[in-house]
Amino acid sequence: MKKFYLLLPVFFLASCTSSSDDDTSSNNNGNNNDNSPVLVTKMVADGDTSTFTYNGSKISQIKNISTGEVTLFSYSGDLITQQVTTGSSTSYKTTYTYDGSSRLSKKVYSETSLSSGKVSTVETNYNYLSGNSVKITYTANFTGSSSIRTGSKTATLNADGSLSSWTETASVPNNTGGFYSGTGALQPIVYDTKNVPFKNITGFLKIIDTEDESGSAHNILSYNYVLNYNDGAGSAEWTIFKSTDEYNNSGYPTKNVKTYYNKTGAGVTNSELITYEYNHL
């Protein structure tokens, strides 16, 4: 299962009672020293070290010291509109569009091979049905395949606009040129009441629909997503994990451990450790 962190690129859907309580921190975003926002400056995940650069509270760059990849960000006002990552063999680009209420309305993600020039894309559209419901539709074109993957999620949001749960249907290409129909669900996400590390990055909480971009100012404690295929073999895609954190005095995680489970949720498959450093407490 391929992972990603804070707007870093990932291709789509790799196989393998929420709470909206406000944090008790003061108006200075939990900063015990002054009124400037708490911002992540360094993250170590899966052995990779990344550093973060800002223009005020707007993120301008993430540099992966371990791989040399650099991600650059663009804004329109206080909304993130684009991020571009350049690696040694592949470049990644995501563009974001918003509606008149500054809600995410469209996301286009692409991967480009620097050697062949071939491109894979995922386009996602968001249609807000009510204050707490959004229909998310996606279309994926994969390099080397003429088949197009499509799907639809009917998602429920929490009172703070963060992701709670969804039901999903999908048409998934198979190896013989046909398609499997898929059905699945994201169970209600369980959040803590502390501060997510990227809470104060301008525009970050506007981006929803994945485990690391749930739109919540709080950290995920439990996440359970399964998409089953009707292939007769029990094939599926899933992301199931439980998470524990250690926090600093301002209620921001300094250490996070995620334990991942198999499709049944009964067997542990792997775990990962992420540590964070901030500009101040």
C-alpha positions, -999 to 999 in steps of 0.1 A, spaced: 0 0 0 16 32 -12 15 61 13 17 99 11 18 127 36 6 163 34 -1 169 -2 27 148 -14 18 129 -46 2 94 -46 -15 76 -74 -52 68 -69 -65 40 -47 -35 18 -40 -46 -17 -32 -38 -35 -4 -184 81 157 -163 109 145 -158 139 168 -159 176 158 -150 189 193 -129 220 192 -95 219 207 -91 237 240 -62 258 227 -64 296 228 -67 320 198 -30 317 191 -35 282 177 -21 265 207 12 284 206 26 289 241 52 315 231 35 342 209 7 348 185 24 334 154 9 301 141 25 267 149 39 253 117 56 220 108 93 225 99 105 190 97 89 155 93 106 121 92 83 94 77 94 59 67 130 70 71 125 100 47 132 134 60 113 164 47 117 201 54 90 227 50 93 264 39 66 290 43 56 325 32 39 335 64 15 306 71 13 297 34 34 267 24 58 274 -4 80 243 -5 85 208 8 119 193 2 125 156 7 161 155 19 163 118 14 152 115 -22 159 151 -34 122 156 -45 110 191 -42 73 201 -41 63 237 -49 29 253 -40 8 280 -56 -20 300 -41 -49 322 -51 -56 343 -21 -58 319 8 -66 288 -14 -40 263 -25 -44 260 -63 -15 239 -74 14 217 -62 41 204 -84 67 177 -74 98 170 -94 116 137 -88 144 119 -105 122 99 -129 87 112 -124 70 146 -120 36 150 -102 11 178 -104 -21 185 -86 -44 215 -94 -73 225 -72 -105 245 -82 -130 259 -57 -166 271 -59 -180 305 -49 -181 294 -12 -144 285 -13 -152 248 -12 -131 223 -32 -150 216 -64 -124 199 -86 -90 182 -82 -68 170 -111 -38 149 -103 -12 137 -129 20 117 -130 44 122 -159 73 99 -167 103 121 -174 119 95 -197 89 85 -219 66 115 -214 36 92 -207 10 107 -183 -15 91 -159 -43 113 -145 -71 113 -120 -98 139 -121 -121 143 -91 -152 165 -89 -171 175 -58 -209 183 -59 -222 195 -25 -257 181 -20 -263 197 13 -244 212 43 -231 178 53 -232 158 21 -210 158 -10 -210 135 -40 -174 128 -52 -169 114 -87 -136 104 -102 -121 93 -135 -87 77 -138 -66 72 -169 -36 50 -164 -4 50 -184 -1 19 -206 -38 11 -204 -67 22 -226 -92 14 -198 -106 42 -178 -115 37 -142 -145 56 -128 -162 58 -95 -186 77 -72 -186 83 -35 -215 98 -15 -197 113 15 -210 127 48 -192 156 64 -189 166 101 -201 199 114 -167 214 109 -166 204 72 -142 175 77 -147 140 62 -168 115 82 -177 86 60 -188 76 25 -204 48 4 -188 40 -30 -194 24 -63 -167 19 -89 -159 4 -123 -124 -11 -120 -105 -24 -151 -94 -60 -150 -65 -77 -167 -86 -91 -196 -98 -58 -209 -131 -58 -190 -143 -43 -158 -152 -53 -123 -179 -34 -105 -168 -24 -70 -188 -15 -39 -174 -2 -7 -175 22 22 -154 43 45 -167 38 80 -171 69 102 -136 82 110 -127 86 146 -108 118 154 -91 130 186 -95 165 200 -59 177 195 -43 196 167 -34 180 134 2 189 125 -8 209 94 -37 227 109 -23 262 105 -11 259 69 -33 283 50 -58 265 28 -49 230 40 -82 222 57 -101 230 24 -88 198 8 -109 167 17 -115 131 7 -83 111 17 -69 99 50 -42 125 51 -64 153 37 -96 148 56 -103 185 61 -101 181 99 -82 202 124 -79 170 145 -59 138 142 -74 105 130 -74 77 156 -92 51 135 -98 47 97 -115 19 79 -120 19 42 -127 -12 20 -137 -14 -17 -147 -50 -28 -146 -62 -64 -172 -86 -78 -145 -108 -94 -154 -139 -75 -119 -141 -59 -125 -117 -30 -102 -90 -44 -104 -56 -28 -86 -24 -20 -85 -12 16 -69 11 41 -75 2 77 -54 16 105 -54 27 141 -32 56 151 -16 67 184 2 100 190 25 118 215 18 155 218 38 186 228 25 211 253 4 229 227 -14 197 217 4 190 184 18 155 176 55 150 179 53 113 173 27 93 154 25 55 150 0 39 126 -8 2 127 -22 -11 95 -45 -42 92 -57 -66 65 -90 -64 48 -108 -81 77 -93 -57 102 -81 -87 123 -45 -91 112 -17 -65 114 1 -60 81 27 -33 90 32 -2 110 49 32 104 65 59 125 63 96 117 79 123 138 73 161 136 92 192 145 76 227 146 87 263 145 78 265 182 54 249 207 
